[in-house]
Amino acid sequence: MWQLEVKIIALTLVYFTGWFMFEKVFSVIWSRLTGGTDKDAGMPRARRKVVPIASVTPVDQTWRYIKGLSSPDWRIRRISCIQLGDRRGTAVVEALIEALEDPREEVSLAAGEALTRIGDPAAIEALTSHCGRLETRSMRSYENYRAA
């Protein structure tokens, strides 16, 4: 059994030695064909700079999300609210304050969560008044339920 293991180890060493020699010879030949010097053969060449993806696509999508708040689809409005929670600015805060009054509850909740993440004083004030209005509405609906 140990003879088989010795053969496997010997063949592995031969394989890796052959591959190493092939790499060295091939890199020297390649550098001579492409115009490099012998001393550059062992050193990797500098790669061209890769253009960052941010320069290819627009980085700031804030206005796109603000426009998304006026979409007829509530899912787009909700996603826009969620994405605007990571942004700052008066236009963002004003758009999210308007989204608090959305007839769809999911959008209103997403706008509230986004405003809490922003933490702007105007946002806190709008959230406080919105919570007061929600409390009044819930009390009215509860009274109507009890009266019925």
C-alpha positions as a Python dict, from the first residue, in 0.01 Angstrom:
ca = {
    (1, 'M'): (0, 0, 0),
    (2, 'W'): (282, 238, 85),
    (3, 'Q'): (429, 179, -263),
    (4, 'L'): (113, 323, -417),
    (5, 'E'): (132, 627, -192),
    (6, 'V'): (496, 683, -287),
    (7, 'K'): (404, 659, -656),
    (8, 'I'): (121, 914, -610),
    (9, 'I'): (351, 1155, -427),
    (10, 'A'): (625, 1112, -691),
    (11, 'L'): (382, 1173, -978),
    (12, 'T'): (240, 1478, -802),
    (13, 'L'): (590, 1622, -759),
    (14, 'V'): (669, 1556, -1125),
    (15, 'Y'): (343, 1722, -1229),
    (16, 'F'): (397, 2037, -1023),
    (17, 'T'): (765, 2061, -1121),
    (18, 'G'): (671, 2031, -1486),
    (19, 'W'): (400, 2292, -1452),
    (20, 'F'): (638, 2530, -1272),
    (21, 'M'): (901, 2490, -1545),
    (22, 'F'): (641, 2535, -1817),
    (23, 'E'): (522, 2859, -1654),
    (24, 'K'): (876, 2997, -1634),
    (25, 'V'): (963, 2908, -1994),
    (26, 'F'): (629, 3027, -2129),
    (27, 'S'): (650, 3361, -1945),
    (28, 'V'): (999, 3428, -2085),
    (29, 'I'): (885, 3345, -2438),
    (30, 'W'): (572, 3557, -2397),
    (31, 'S'): (767, 3858, -2266),
    (32, 'R'): (1006, 3839, -2564),
    (33, 'L'): (719, 3816, -2811),
    (34, 'T'): (532, 4110, -2659),
    (35, 'G'): (839, 4331, -2623),
    (36, 'G'): (908, 4296, -2252),
    (37, 'T'): (1256, 4250, -2107),
    (38, 'D'): (1389, 3940, -1931),
    (39, 'K'): (1383, 4108, -1592),
    (40, 'D'): (1009, 4179, -1636),
    (41, 'A'): (939, 3809, -1691),
    (42, 'G'): (909, 3726, -1323),
    (43, 'M'): (712, 4038, -1231),
    (44, 'P'): (343, 4076, -1302),
    (45, 'R'): (250, 4358, -1535),
    (46, 'A'): (38, 4646, -1416),
    (47, 'R'): (-324, 4610, -1516),
    (48, 'R'): (-530, 4886, -1666),
    (49, 'K'): (-746, 5076, -1425),
    (50, 'V'): (-1100, 4943, -1408),
    (51, 'V'): (-1366, 5209, -1438),
    (52, 'P'): (-1577, 5212, -1121),
    (53, 'I'): (-1939, 5119, -1172),
    (54, 'A'): (-2049, 5446, -1012),
    (55, 'S'): (-1913, 5639, -1309),
    (56, 'V'): (-2113, 5425, -1551),
    (57, 'T'): (-2449, 5452, -1376),
    (58, 'P'): (-2581, 5751, -1185),
    (59, 'V'): (-2498, 5726, -817),
    (60, 'D'): (-2772, 5944, -679),
    (61, 'Q'): (-3120, 5817, -758),
    (62, 'T'): (-3292, 6051, -511),
    (63, 'W'): (-3507, 6234, -764),
    (64, 'R'): (-3610, 5907, -921),
    (65, 'Y'): (-3739, 5785, -585),
    (66, 'I'): (-3913, 6116, -515),
    (67, 'K'): (-4093, 6083, -849),
    (68, 'G'): (-4175, 5724, -755),
    (69, 'L'): (-4383, 5853, -463),
    (70, 'S'): (-4642, 5979, -712),
    (71, 'S'): (-4670, 5644, -891),
    (72, 'P'): (-5015, 5485, -914),
    (73, 'D'): (-4868, 5153, -796),
    (74, 'W'): (-4848, 5137, -417),
    (75, 'R'): (-4554, 4895, -430),
    (76, 'I'): (-4339, 5149, -613),
    (77, 'R'): (-4442, 5418, -364),
    (78, 'R'): (-4348, 5189, -74),
    (79, 'I'): (-4008, 5099, -224),
    (80, 'S'): (-3943, 5467, -293),
    (81, 'C'): (-4013, 5547, 73),
    (82, 'I'): (-3778, 5273, 189),
    (83, 'Q'): (-3500, 5392, -43),
    (84, 'L'): (-3547, 5756, 54),
    (85, 'G'): (-3489, 5662, 418),
    (86, 'D'): (-3119, 5630, 336),
    (87, 'R'): (-3102, 5979, 183),
    (88, 'R'): (-3093, 6324, 339),
    (89, 'G'): (-3217, 6664, 231),
    (90, 'T'): (-3516, 6892, 260),
    (91, 'A'): (-3672, 6766, -64),
    (92, 'V'): (-3657, 6410, 67),
    (93, 'V'): (-3811, 6505, 401),
    (94, 'E'): (-4091, 6705, 236),
    (95, 'A'): (-4172, 6421, -5),
    (96, 'L'): (-4184, 6168, 279),
    (97, 'I'): (-4403, 6395, 490),
    (98, 'E'): (-4650, 6406, 202),
    (99, 'A'): (-4627, 6027, 173),
    (100, 'L'): (-4743, 5995, 535),
    (101, 'E'): (-5094, 6080, 413),
    (102, 'D'): (-5095, 5803, 152),
    (103, 'P'): (-5424, 5610, 147),
    (104, 'R'): (-5233, 5281, 144),
    (105, 'E'): (-5121, 5183, 494),
    (106, 'E'): (-4802, 5010, 375),
    (107, 'V'): (-4680, 5328, 208),
    (108, 'S'): (-4764, 5541, 509),
    (109, 'L'): (-4577, 5305, 742),
    (110, 'A'): (-4274, 5296, 512),
    (111, 'A'): (-4271, 5676, 498),
    (112, 'G'): (-4287, 5692, 878),
    (113, 'E'): (-3999, 5447, 914),
    (114, 'A'): (-3794, 5641, 659),
    (115, 'L'): (-3856, 5967, 843),
    (116, 'T'): (-3745, 5811, 1172),
    (117, 'R'): (-3422, 5694, 1007),
    (118, 'I'): (-3356, 6043, 875),
    (119, 'G'): (-3416, 6205, 1214),
    (120, 'D'): (-3466, 6558, 1081),
    (121, 'P'): (-3648, 6792, 1327),
    (122, 'A'): (-3915, 6869, 1067),
    (123, 'A'): (-3962, 6495, 1018),
    (124, 'I'): (-4002, 6436, 1392),
    (125, 'E'): (-4259, 6714, 1412),
    (126, 'A'): (-4452, 6572, 1115),
    (127, 'L'): (-4443, 6224, 1266),
    (128, 'T'): (-4573, 6354, 1598),
    (129, 'S'): (-4868, 6530, 1436),
    (130, 'H'): (-4935, 6228, 1213),
    (131, 'C'): (-4943, 5995, 1515),
    (132, 'G'): (-5187, 6234, 1684),
    (133, 'R'): (-5416, 6223, 1380),
    (134, 'L'): (-5394, 5843, 1369),
    (135, 'E'): (-5486, 5822, 1735),
    (136, 'T'): (-5788, 6048, 1680),
    (137, 'R'): (-5899, 5837, 1382),
    (138, 'S'): (-5863, 5513, 1573),
    (139, 'M'): (-6063, 5652, 1866),
    (140, 'R'): (-6340, 5762, 1628),
    (141, 'S'): (-6350, 5426, 1455),
    (142, 'Y'): (-6358, 5248, 1792),
    (143, 'E'): (-6648, 5467, 1909),
    (144, 'N'): (-6832, 5400, 1583),
    (145, 'Y'): (-6774, 5027, 1630),
    (146, 'R'): (-6911, 5036, 1985),
    (147, 'A'): (-7214, 5239, 1878),
    (148, 'A'): (-7304, 4991, 1607),
}
